[in-house]
């Protein structure tokens, strides 16, 4: 149905309510779709001064903004009252370096000289006696290969024998020299390398204090055990219409009150999130991790899996 002139005026006022406005599923702290979470992540890199409008909270906005913007999906980004685009366009502009100056100009931010880079220092690394022996046993004979460590931006470690590369730091621990890639030095500082036995055999284990917290996947049975013992709080990220179809009794609504309650919790408080199949709740869980929470679970398979494994009285939809 076409929007009225009064609605058009209201939407125009809404897109001008801040220099940067993002119409999205959820809000900047709890995105409820992957596309919205992607745009929030990009904006967070560029500015803190943006407003989000949760389209789930007002069906009139959800439907009307599609016609107002001539754009059928969300998220929708507006800068200075002008429509920029959806997720793919925002990603492309960010990758091309076009979004940053647009946001900066809208916020009235003057360009600043880049701060000088801090000098890169050799990391401190501890290698256990068991790891020392394993490295000695595995070292290739008659080659110039060295023991190298690289840790990428996602904190995945690559420990291997290979050629020394320019810029490597040489770190000595328990008589073993480890070559650490210069780009990995900050991420490697303070790590411990051990060699341990596990259910699938022996292998190297890297303990890295720099690695950020990650969302923990959890199945219905394990989550129920935590709920039954009071060792976790469960939140439902779905809108009211879905909760009316099926709900887990122990789950709290992740509405404005739920978000305020979570914000009052300790950063290490055990928190679990769920949605229909687990995708939206994972996005929301990632945002909690980004906000500094360290003990966050996502119910894999969502309420559908819970119904199948724990409580068949909950309807499938």
Residue frames relative to the residue before (quaternion, step in Angstrom):
aa qw qx qy qz dx dy dz
X 1.0000 0.0000 0.0000 0.0000 0.00 0.00 0.00
X 0.4915 -0.6753 0.4566 0.3066 3.61 -0.83 0.95
X 0.4511 -0.6762 0.5032 0.2933 3.57 -1.05 0.71
X 0.4935 -0.6596 0.4855 0.2928 3.56 -1.14 0.66
X 0.6576 -0.4925 0.3820 0.4232 3.55 -1.28 0.21
X 0.6208 0.5352 -0.3425 0.4592 3.57 1.08 -0.69
X 0.6514 0.4991 -0.3134 0.4778 3.59 0.99 -0.84
X 0.6312 0.5370 -0.3355 0.4480 3.58 0.99 -0.84
X 0.6525 0.5059 -0.3123 0.4699 3.56 1.00 -0.82
X 0.6455 0.5164 -0.3185 0.4639 3.58 1.05 -0.77
X 0.6582 0.4922 -0.3108 0.4775 3.58 0.99 -0.80
X 0.6210 0.5346 -0.3419 0.4600 3.58 1.05 -0.75
X 0.6381 0.5089 -0.3198 0.4812 3.56 1.03 -0.77
X 0.6543 0.5314 -0.3087 0.4406 3.56 1.00 -0.83
X 0.6920 0.4638 -0.2936 0.4689 3.62 0.89 -0.85
X 0.6864 0.4277 -0.2820 0.5161 3.59 1.26 -0.32
X 0.4367 0.7290 -0.4431 0.2854 3.62 1.25 0.09
X 0.7684 0.0499 -0.0692 0.6343 3.58 1.30 -0.18
X 0.6375 -0.5261 0.3815 0.4139 3.58 -1.19 0.38
X 0.7775 0.1258 -0.0526 0.6139 3.57 1.08 -0.77
X 0.0201 0.8023 -0.5924 0.0700 3.58 -0.62 1.17
X 0.1032 -0.7864 0.6079 0.0361 3.55 -0.90 0.99
X 0.2006 -0.7435 0.6299 0.1011 3.55 -0.75 1.12
X 0.1163 0.8307 -0.5156 0.1747 3.56 -0.44 1.21
X 0.5094 -0.5814 0.5241 0.3574 3.52 -1.39 0.05
X 0.7637 0.1747 -0.1843 0.5935 3.54 -0.31 1.31
X 0.4296 -0.6637 0.5140 0.3329 3.56 -1.14 -0.59
X 0.7572 -0.4237 0.2363 0.4374 3.55 -1.27 0.16
X 0.6868 0.4647 -0.2890 0.4784 3.62 1.13 -0.53
X 0.7996 0.1337 -0.0495 0.5833 3.56 1.18 -0.64
X 0.0762 -0.8009 0.5935 0.0218 3.63 0.27 1.18
X 0.2268 -0.8005 0.5439 0.1096 3.56 -1.02 0.79
X 0.7345 0.2109 -0.2733 0.5842 3.55 1.11 0.71
X 0.6389 -0.5728 0.3615 0.3647 3.55 -1.16 0.57
X 0.6380 0.5273 -0.3349 0.4502 3.59 1.02 -0.77
X 0.6493 0.5011 -0.3183 0.4753 3.58 0.97 -0.83
X 0.6471 0.5212 -0.3211 0.4545 3.58 0.97 -0.85
X 0.6247 0.5451 -0.3394 0.4443 3.59 1.03 -0.75
X 0.6909 0.4642 -0.2892 0.4729 3.60 0.85 -0.95
X 0.6127 0.5320 -0.3515 0.4669 3.61 1.01 -0.72
X 0.6471 0.5261 -0.3215 0.4484 3.58 0.95 -0.84
X 0.6515 0.5022 -0.3091 0.4773 3.57 1.02 -0.79
X 0.6730 0.4942 -0.3034 0.4591 3.59 0.85 -0.93
X 0.6290 0.5478 -0.3405 0.4341 3.58 1.01 -0.75
X 0.6285 0.5248 -0.3351 0.4661 3.58 1.17 -0.51
X 0.7520 0.4366 -0.1955 0.4534 3.57 1.13 -0.68
X 0.8066 -0.0816 0.0999 0.5768 3.59 1.02 -0.73
X 0.3318 -0.6962 0.5864 0.2475 3.53 -1.29 0.37
X 0.6392 0.5731 -0.3024 0.4141 3.55 1.28 -0.33
X 0.4838 0.6303 -0.4923 0.3554 3.55 0.49 1.13
X 0.3561 -0.7286 0.5541 0.1880 3.53 -1.24 0.57
X 0.1633 -0.7673 0.6077 0.1235 3.56 -1.11 0.66
X 0.1865 -0.7491 0.6279 0.0990 3.54 -1.18 0.73
X 0.2896 -0.7725 0.5465 0.1437 3.56 -0.62 1.17
X 0.3070 -0.7930 0.4961 0.1755 3.60 -0.33 1.21
X 0.5676 0.5973 -0.3887 0.4123 3.60 1.22 -0.34
X 0.6505 0.5495 -0.3166 0.4180 3.59 1.17 -0.52
X 0.7982 0.1488 -0.0810 0.5780 3.61 1.18 -0.33
X 0.3406 -0.7706 0.5011 0.1975 3.61 -0.29 1.21
X 0.6071 0.5636 -0.3583 0.4306 3.60 1.09 -0.65
X 0.6538 0.4807 -0.3062 0.4977 3.57 1.05 -0.76
X 0.6364 0.5534 -0.3290 0.4249 3.57 0.93 -0.89
X 0.7433 0.3795 -0.2243 0.5031 3.60 0.89 -0.88
X 0.6910 0.5207 -0.2921 0.4076 3.56 0.89 -0.91
X 0.6466 0.5350 -0.3328 0.4301 3.59 1.01 -0.75
X 0.5487 0.5979 -0.4066 0.4198 3.59 1.18 -0.41
X 0.7068 0.4226 -0.2610 0.5037 3.57 0.95 -0.86
X 0.6237 0.5592 -0.3453 0.4231 3.59 0.96 -0.85
X 0.7544 0.3699 -0.1921 0.5071 3.58 0.98 -0.90
X 0.2907 -0.7412 0.5253 0.3004 3.57 1.25 -0.43
X 0.5642 0.5467 -0.3753 0.4919 3.53 1.05 0.91
X 0.3411 -0.8274 0.4107 0.1742 3.61 -0.44 1.16
X 0.7682 0.3534 -0.1749 0.5044 3.60 1.17 -0.36
X 0.3081 -0.7116 0.5955 0.2099 3.53 -1.38 0.14
X 0.4986 -0.0822 -0.8590 -0.0815 1.51 -2.32 1.04
X 0.2132 -0.7272 0.6348 0.1509 3.52 -1.41 0.29
X 0.1796 -0.8043 0.5624 0.0678 3.58 -0.73 1.08
X 0.0843 -0.7710 0.6308 0.0227 3.54 -0.99 0.98
X 0.0525 -0.7674 0.6387 0.0178 3.55 -1.06 0.85
X 0.8282 -0.0356 -0.0439 0.5576 3.58 -0.67 1.15
X 0.7133 -0.4762 0.2493 0.4497 3.56 0.99 0.82
X 0.6323 0.5158 -0.3313 0.4738 3.58 1.30 -0.01
X 0.4624 -0.6832 0.4932 0.2758 3.55 -0.95 0.89
X 0.2503 -0.7758 0.5666 0.1202 3.57 -0.82 1.06
X 0.6366 -0.5099 0.3508 0.4601 3.59 0.83 -0.94
X 0.6032 -0.5458 0.4449 0.3745 3.50 -1.38 -0.21
X 0.8238 -0.2797 0.1708 0.4626 3.53 -1.31 -0.26
X 0.6886 0.4913 -0.3055 0.4372 3.61 0.77 -0.98
X 0.6624 0.4965 -0.3112 0.4667 3.58 0.97 -0.83
X 0.6442 0.5143 -0.3260 0.4628 3.58 0.94 -0.84
X 0.6465 0.5153 -0.3201 0.4626 3.60 0.95 -0.85
X 0.6719 0.4995 -0.3019 0.4559 3.58 0.90 -0.92
X 0.6611 0.4974 -0.3095 0.4687 3.60 0.95 -0.85
X 0.6394 0.5183 -0.3274 0.4640 3.57 1.02 -0.77
X 0.6646 0.5055 -0.3034 0.4591 3.59 0.92 -0.91
X 0.7060 0.4525 -0.2558 0.4810 3.59 1.07 -0.74
X 0.5020 -0.6699 0.4156 0.3557 3.60 1.26 -0.07
X 0.4982 0.6848 -0.4084 0.3408 3.58 1.24 0.27
X 0.6443 0.5557 -0.3333 0.4063 3.59 1.10 -0.58
X 0.6222 0.5830 -0.3518 0.3864 3.59 0.93 -0.85
X 0.7064 0.4298 -0.3035 0.4735 3.66 0.73 -0.85
X 0.6015 0.5578 -0.3620 0.4428 3.58 1.10 -0.61
X 0.6743 0.4754 -0.2831 0.4890 3.57 0.94 -0.92
X 0.6576 0.5216 -0.3130 0.4446 3.57 0.92 -0.91
X 0.6536 0.5063 -0.3121 0.4680 3.59 0.98 -0.84
X 0.6498 0.5207 -0.3181 0.4533 3.57 0.99 -0.81
X 0.7191 0.4273 -0.2435 0.4909 3.55 1.02 -0.80
X 0.4516 -0.7074 0.4394 0.3203 3.58 1.28 -0.11
X 0.3845 0.7283 -0.4765 0.3076 3.57 1.16 0.63
X 0.3038 -0.7417 0.5706 0.1791 3.56 -0.81 1.00
X 0.5635 -0.6055 0.4383 0.3517 3.55 -1.11 0.66
X 0.1703 -0.7859 0.5898 0.0741 3.55 -0.98 0.83
X 0.5452 -0.6018 0.4620 0.3567 3.53 -1.13 0.62
X 0.5134 -0.6518 0.4616 0.3138 3.54 -0.98 0.83
X 0.4827 -0.6586 0.4936 0.2992 3.56 -0.99 0.82
X 0.5356 -0.6202 0.4446 0.3617 3.59 -0.98 0.70
X 0.5131 -0.6534 0.4640 0.3076 3.54 -1.03 0.79
X 0.4599 -0.6640 0.5140 0.2886 3.54 -1.01 0.85
X 0.5398 -0.6213 0.4413 0.3576 3.58 -0.99 0.71
X 0.4086 -0.6982 0.5362 0.2410 3.55 -1.07 0.81
X 0.1805 -0.8022 0.5654 0.0653 3.54 -0.82 1.07
X 0.5735 -0.5694 0.4564 0.3722 3.53 -1.20 0.51
X 0.4187 -0.7255 0.4827 0.2557 3.61 -0.85 0.87
X 0.4121 -0.6444 0.5719 0.2964 3.53 -1.31 0.37
X 0.0041 -0.8029 0.5932 -0.0586 3.57 -0.75 1.09
X 0.1623 -0.7707 0.6090 0.0938 3.57 -1.02 0.84
X 0.1072 -0.7812 0.6145 0.0272 3.57 -0.80 1.10
X 0.3911 -0.7465 0.4891 0.2251 3.58 -0.63 1.12
X 0.6447 -0.5144 0.3849 0.4143 3.62 -1.20 0.37
X 0.6371 0.5235 -0.3416 0.4510 3.60 0.99 -0.73
X 0.6590 0.4892 -0.3083 0.4811 3.59 1.03 -0.79
X 0.5920 0.5678 -0.3626 0.4422 3.59 1.05 -0.73
X 0.6805 0.4822 -0.2937 0.4671 3.58 0.83 -0.98
X 0.6543 0.5123 -0.3225 0.4533 3.59 0.93 -0.83
X 0.6460 0.5035 -0.3247 0.4731 3.59 0.99 -0.77
X 0.6495 0.5204 -0.3186 0.4537 3.59 0.94 -0.87
X 0.6676 0.4985 -0.2994 0.4650 3.57 1.00 -0.82
X 0.7403 0.4307 -0.2262 0.4639 3.58 1.05 -0.74
X 0.4811 0.6974 -0.4331 0.3077 3.59 1.23 -0.31
X 0.4222 -0.7101 0.4980 0.2638 3.61 -0.83 0.95
X 0.3832 -0.7235 0.5312 0.2178 3.58 -1.06 0.79
X 0.8595 0.2152 -0.1320 0.4445 3.52 -1.23 0.62
X 0.6320 0.4873 -0.3649 0.4796 3.60 1.10 0.60
X 0.4973 -0.6400 0.4945 0.3139 3.55 -1.32 0.18
X 0.3944 0.7391 -0.4744 0.2705 3.57 1.23 0.20
X 0.2050 -0.7697 0.5973 0.0931 3.55 -1.14 0.77
X 0.5388 -0.5826 0.4883 0.3630 3.54 -1.31 0.27
X 0.0305 -0.8291 0.5569 -0.0393 3.58 -0.54 1.18
X 0.1361 -0.7608 0.6295 0.0795 3.52 -1.27 0.60
X 0.0074 0.7544 -0.6562 0.0118 3.52 -1.02 0.94
X 0.0774 -0.7710 0.6314 0.0309 3.58 -1.03 0.84
X 0.2865 -0.7960 0.5081 0.1618 3.58 -0.50 1.16
X 0.7482 -0.4246 0.2777 0.4276 3.56 -1.33 0.08
X 0.6776 0.4468 -0.2846 0.5101 3.59 1.22 -0.41
X 0.4829 -0.7070 0.3898 0.3390 3.58 1.37 0.26
X 0.3585 0.6686 -0.5456 0.3560 3.52 1.02 0.88
X 0.2587 -0.8003 0.5254 0.1288 3.57 -0.72 1.06
X 0.1127 -0.7631 0.6338 0.0571 3.55 -1.09 0.80
X 0.0131 -0.8027 0.5916 -0.0736 3.55 -0.28 1.35
X 0.2319 0.7913 -0.5195 0.2242 3.58 -0.45 1.18
X 0.4400 -0.6154 0.5626 0.3334 3.53 -1.38 0.12
X 0.2412 0.7617 -0.5672 0.1998 3.55 -0.88 0.97
X 0.7118 -0.4366 0.3130 0.4525 3.58 -1.26 0.00
X 0.5074 -0.6100 0.5104 0.3316 3.55 -1.13 0.63
X 0.1881 -0.7887 0.5766 0.1000 3.57 -1.02 0.81
X 0.6304 -0.5518 0.3902 0.3818 3.54 -1.18 0.64
X 0.7884 0.3100 -0.2413 0.4734 3.55 -0.97 0.89
X 0.4459 0.6959 -0.4614 0.3224 3.61 1.22 -0.17
X 0.3188 -0.6871 0.6124 0.2263 3.53 -1.18 0.65
X 0.2578 -0.7397 0.6005 0.1607 3.57 -1.04 0.82
X 0.0409 -0.8133 0.5787 -0.0434 3.55 -0.47 1.27
X 0.2060 -0.7979 0.5597 0.0874 3.56 -0.77 1.07
X 0.1322 0.7739 -0.6107 0.1026 3.58 -0.91 0.95
X 0.8498 -0.0557 -0.0066 0.5241 3.58 -0.77 1.11
X 0.7342 -0.4506 0.2275 0.4539 3.55 0.98 0.92
X 0.6399 0.4874 -0.3290 0.4946 3.62 1.27 0.01
X 0.2525 -0.7517 0.5894 0.1543 3.58 -0.95 0.90
X 0.1103 -0.7836 0.6111 0.0188 3.54 -0.76 1.13
X 0.2445 -0.7540 0.5945 0.1351 3.56 -0.88 0.99
X 0.1143 -0.8081 0.5776 0.0168 3.57 -0.55 1.21
X 0.4725 -0.6736 0.4886 0.2903 3.57 -0.77 1.03
X 0.5672 -0.6357 0.4019 0.3357 3.58 -0.90 0.95
X 0.6677 0.5088 -0.3118 0.4450 3.60 0.94 -0.82
X 0.6917 0.4711 -0.2684 0.4771 3.59 1.23 -0.42
X 0.4223 0.7621 -0.4413 0.2144 3.59 1.24 -0.30
X 0.6858 0.4864 -0.2967 0.4528 3.59 0.82 -0.93
X 0.6894 0.4738 -0.2798 0.4711 3.57 0.99 -0.82
X 0.6893 0.4913 -0.2732 0.4571 3.60 1.21 -0.49
X 0.5058 0.6860 -0.4275 0.3015 3.60 1.16 -0.36
X 0.8251 0.2247 -0.1862 0.4837 3.55 -0.81 1.05
X 0.4709 0.6947 -0.4471 0.3095 3.62 1.20 0.02
X 0.2277 -0.7293 0.6271 0.1518 3.52 -1.34 0.42
X 0.1489 -0.7778 0.6069 0.0670 3.56 -0.92 0.97
X 0.0006 -0.7975 0.6011 -0.0519 3.54 -0.74 1.12
X 0.2739 -0.7140 0.6116 0.2028 3.56 -1.33 0.20
X 0.0327 0.8443 -0.5242 0.1062 3.56 -0.36 1.25
X 0.4641 -0.6301 0.5466 0.2981 3.50 -1.35 0.37
X 0.0158 -0.8001 0.5996 -0.0101 3.55 -1.02 0.82
X 0.7285 -0.4291 0.2890 0.4490 3.60 -1.27 0.06
X 0.7396 0.3676 -0.2181 0.5199 3.58 1.15 -0.51
X 0.7271 -0.3797 0.2316 0.5229 3.57 1.25 0.33
X 0.6522 -0.5138 0.3857 0.4024 3.55 -1.32 -0.05
X 0.1484 0.7885 -0.5886 0.0989 3.53 -1.20 0.57
X 0.5969 -0.5665 0.4280 0.3736 3.54 -1.30 0.24
X 0.1316 -0.7756 0.6155 0.0484 3.53 -1.08 0.83
X 0.1403 -0.7910 0.5937 0.0465 3.56 -0.75 1.10
X 0.1397 -0.7559 0.6362 0.0663 3.56 -0.79 1.08
X 0.0289 -0.8280 0.5584 -0.0417 3.57 -0.53 1.19
X 0.3010 -0.7878 0.5094 0.1712 3.62 -0.39 1.18
X 0.6287 0.5556 -0.3330 0.4303 3.59 1.23 -0.33
X 0.5333 0.6541 -0.4074 0.3490 3.57 1.21 -0.43
X 0.4109 -0.7225 0.4923 0.2586 3.60 -0.75 0.96
X 0.6199 -0.5243 0.4248 0.4005 3.53 -1.30 0.36
X 0.1907 -0.7724 0.5981 0.0964 3.54 -1.17 0.64
X 0.5709 -0.5560 0.4693 0.3804 3.54 -1.26 0.42
X 0.2695 -0.7720 0.5584 0.1398 3.58 -0.90 0.96
X 0.3167 -0.7327 0.5626 0.2150 3.61 -0.65 1.00
X 0.0001 0.7981 -0.6021 0.0218 3.56 -1.01 0.79
X 0.3956 -0.7223 0.5217 0.2228 3.54 -1.03 0.82
X 0.7055 -0.4821 0.3094 0.4172 3.60 -1.23 0.34
X 0.6777 0.5044 -0.3113 0.4351 3.61 0.83 -0.92
X 0.6710 0.4851 -0.2967 0.4759 3.58 0.93 -0.89
X 0.6453 0.5111 -0.3258 0.4650 3.59 1.01 -0.78
X 0.6329 0.5324 -0.3362 0.4505 3.59 0.97 -0.81
X 0.6291 0.5336 -0.3361 0.4545 3.58 1.01 -0.78
X 0.6552 0.4945 -0.3115 0.4787 3.60 0.97 -0.79
X 0.6528 0.5120 -0.3132 0.4622 3.58 0.98 -0.83
X 0.6652 0.5256 -0.3055 0.4334 3.56 0.92 -0.91
X 0.7301 0.3900 -0.2277 0.5128 3.59 1.13 -0.60
X 0.4994 -0.6890 0.4041 0.3355 3.58 1.29 0.10
X 0.4908 0.6982 -0.3996 0.3346 3.56 1.20 0.48
X 0.7645 0.2063 -0.1817 0.5831 3.59 1.19 0.37
X 0.2614 -0.7208 0.6124 0.1927 3.54 -1.26 0.47
X 0.2303 -0.7999 0.5486 0.0787 3.55 -0.81 1.09
X 0.0794 -0.7917 0.6057 0.0075 3.54 -0.99 0.97
X 0.3066 -0.7399 0.5825 0.1388 3.53 -1.10 0.91
X 0.2489 -0.8119 0.5134 0.1238 3.61 -0.51 1.17
X 0.5193 0.6728 -0.4093 0.3317 3.62 1.23 -0.17
X 0.5478 -0.5990 0.4598 0.3600 3.59 -1.20 0.45
X 0.7308 -0.4629 0.2897 0.4096 3.56 -1.30 0.38
X 0.6313 0.5598 -0.3498 0.4071 3.58 0.95 -0.82
X 0.6855 0.4548 -0.2854 0.4917 3.59 1.00 -0.75
X 0.6292 0.5333 -0.3462 0.4470 3.57 1.00 -0.73
X 0.6165 0.5511 -0.3437 0.4450 3.58 1.15 -0.63
X 0.6398 0.5309 -0.3236 0.4517 3.58 1.17 -0.55
X 0.7836 -0.1325 0.1411 0.5904 3.56 0.98 -0.88
X 0.0439 0.8104 -0.5809 0.0616 3.57 -0.92 0.89
X 0.3814 -0.6563 0.5960 0.2618 3.52 -1.26 0.54
X 0.5009 -0.7077 0.3945 0.3044 3.62 -0.52 1.11
X 0.7072 0.4793 -0.2784 0.4389 3.60 0.95 -0.82
X 0.5944 0.6180 -0.3584 0.3693 3.60 1.22 -0.33
X 0.3074 -0.7258 0.5904 0.1736 3.54 -1.02 0.89
X 0.5295 -0.6155 0.4749 0.3393 3.59 -1.16 0.56
X 0.2855 -0.7325 0.5872 0.1927 3.55 -0.98 0.81
X 0.2260 0.7454 -0.5808 0.2365 3.54 0.56 1.24
X 0.7838 -0.2976 0.2071 0.5042 3.60 -1.21 -0.29
X 0.6596 0.4978 -0.3131 0.4680 3.59 1.00 -0.81
X 0.6468 0.5200 -0.3175 0.4588 3.56 1.03 -0.78
X 0.6450 0.5152 -0.3152 0.4681 3.56 1.00 -0.80
X 0.6387 0.5177 -0.3227 0.4689 3.57 1.01 -0.82
X 0.6449 0.5220 -0.3195 0.4578 3.57 1.00 -0.83
X 0.6447 0.5132 -0.3260 0.4633 3.59 0.93 -0.88
X 0.6470 0.5380 -0.3220 0.4340 3.57 0.97 -0.85
X 0.6613 0.5086 -0.3053 0.4590 3.58 1.19 -0.50
X 0.5765 0.6152 -0.3684 0.3916 3.58 1.24 -0.32
X 0.5880 -0.5385 0.4616 0.3890 3.54 -1.28 0.35
X 0.5933 -0.6181 0.3879 0.3399 3.55 -1.07 0.73
X 0.7097 0.4152 -0.2671 0.5027 3.61 1.17 -0.39
X 0.3740 0.7339 -0.4899 0.2855 3.60 1.24 0.23
X 0.4398 -0.6921 0.4972 0.2834 3.63 -0.93 0.82
X 0.0112 0.7975 -0.5967 0.0879 3.56 -0.65 1.21
X 0.0755 -0.7804 0.6194 0.0404 3.57 -0.98 0.87
X 0.1616 -0.7786 0.6022 0.0712 3.55 -1.11 0.77
X 0.0025 -0.7943 0.6069 0.0251 3.55 -1.19 0.55
X 0.1060 -0.7429 0.6540 0.0960 3.53 -1.34 0.39
X 0.7846 -0.2759 0.2058 0.5157 3.60 -1.04 -0.70
X 0.8327 0.0564 0.0079 0.5508 3.58 0.71 -1.10
X 0.6743 -0.5403 0.2861 0.4142 3.62 1.23 0.03
X 0.5695 0.6223 -0.3912 0.3679 3.62 1.19 -0.22
X 0.6929 0.4642 -0.2873 0.4711 3.60 0.79 -0.96
X 0.6597 0.5044 -0.3185 0.4570 3.57 0.98 -0.80
X 0.6052 0.5372 -0.3681 0.4579 3.62 1.07 -0.58
X 0.6315 0.5224 -0.3356 0.4643 3.60 0.98 -0.78
X 0.6650 0.4880 -0.3017 0.4782 3.57 0.96 -0.88
X 0.6343 0.5341 -0.3270 0.4534 3.59 1.03 -0.78
X 0.6242 0.5339 -0.3357 0.4612 3.59 1.03 -0.77
X 0.6457 0.5128 -0.3258 0.4625 3.58 1.02 -0.74
X 0.6157 0.5254 -0.3518 0.4702 3.59 1.07 -0.63
X 0.6168 0.5253 -0.3363 0.4801 3.57 1.03 -0.78
X 0.6649 0.5052 -0.3018 0.4600 3.58 0.92 -0.90
X 0.6707 0.4871 -0.2907 0.4778 3.57 1.18 -0.59
X 0.6637 -0.5496 0.2890 0.4170 3.59 1.28 0.10
X 0.4967 0.6293 -0.4546 0.3881 3.61 1.23 0.05
X 0.2509 -0.8293 0.4934 0.0766 3.55 -0.90 0.96
X 0.7457 0.3472 -0.1896 0.5361 3.61 1.22 -0.21
X 0.2729 0.7961 -0.4738 0.2594 3.55 0.71 1.19
X 0.1568 -0.7917 0.5887 0.0457 3.55 -0.88 1.06
X 0.1612 -0.7422 0.6373 0.1307 3.53 -1.27 0.53
X 0.3880 -0.7181 0.5279 0.2349 3.58 -0.80 1.03
X 0.2935 -0.7756 0.5375 0.1529 3.56 -0.36 1.26
X 0.7926 0.2356 -0.2111 0.5213 3.56 -0.77 1.06
X 0.3713 -0.7892 0.4369 0.2199 3.55 1.32 -0.05
X 0.7938 -0.2938 0.2267 0.4818 3.52 -1.28 -0.48
X 0.5559 0.5936 -0.3958 0.4266 3.59 1.18 -0.43
X 0.6756 0.4667 -0.2897 0.4917 3.59 0.96 -0.85
X 0.6104 0.5528 -0.3465 0.4491 3.58 1.05 -0.76
X 0.6489 0.5204 -0.3073 0.4622 3.59 0.97 -0.89
X 0.6868 0.4969 -0.2811 0.4499 3.57 0.96 -0.88
X 0.8023 0.3471 -0.1504 0.4617 3.57 0.91 -0.95
X 0.8139 0.2970 -0.1254 0.4834 3.58 1.01 -0.75
X 0.8267 0.0174 0.0526 0.5599 3.59 0.89 -0.87
X 0.1667 -0.8354 0.5171 0.0830 3.59 0.11 1.27
X 0.5341 0.6216 -0.4146 0.3955 3.60 1.25 -0.12
X 0.5843 0.5497 -0.3758 0.4639 3.58 1.26 -0.30
X 0.4478 -0.7273 0.4451 0.2691 3.62 -0.63 1.08
X 0.3630 -0.6649 0.6062 0.2421 3.53 -1.24 0.57
X 0.0149 0.8028 -0.5959 0.0142 3.59 -1.00 0.71
